[in-house]
Amino acid sequence: MNVVYTKNAPDAIGPYSQAIVTNGLVFTSGQIAINPESGSVEVQTITEQTEQVCKNIKAVLEASGSSLENAVKTVCFLKDMSDFAAFNEVYGKYFTGKPARSCVAVKELPKNVLVEIDTVAEVSK
């Protein structure tokens, strides 16, 4: 089992890793819309936040030797299901391989963000 860390994604805000690689798969922790350069949430709309989350996931996957194209499963958390269409539009630009996905509405997310995504992907061979 290998711990993944990159400065191109936000530091964990708790006792966990950005991702773990094991048995040819990478498991990312949930990513939220924190800008890794400032360490804060700088964007407000669901579109902007989804864009930042996808950039963060991309950075973590690349640091692990994988990519968005290798994603096999995502779990998506939305603060408000009325954001589903706008979320999907941005998500679809990044996850072009159409991995399996769950998407649920939750009452609250860390840092009061609107979206969080975690990903499972194959490590590139």
Secondary structure by P-SEA (a helix, b strand, c coil): cbbbbbccccccccccccccccccbbbbcccccccccccccccccaaaaaaaaaaaaaaaaaaaccccccccbbbbbbccccaaaaaaaaaaacccccccbbbbbcccccccccccccccccccc
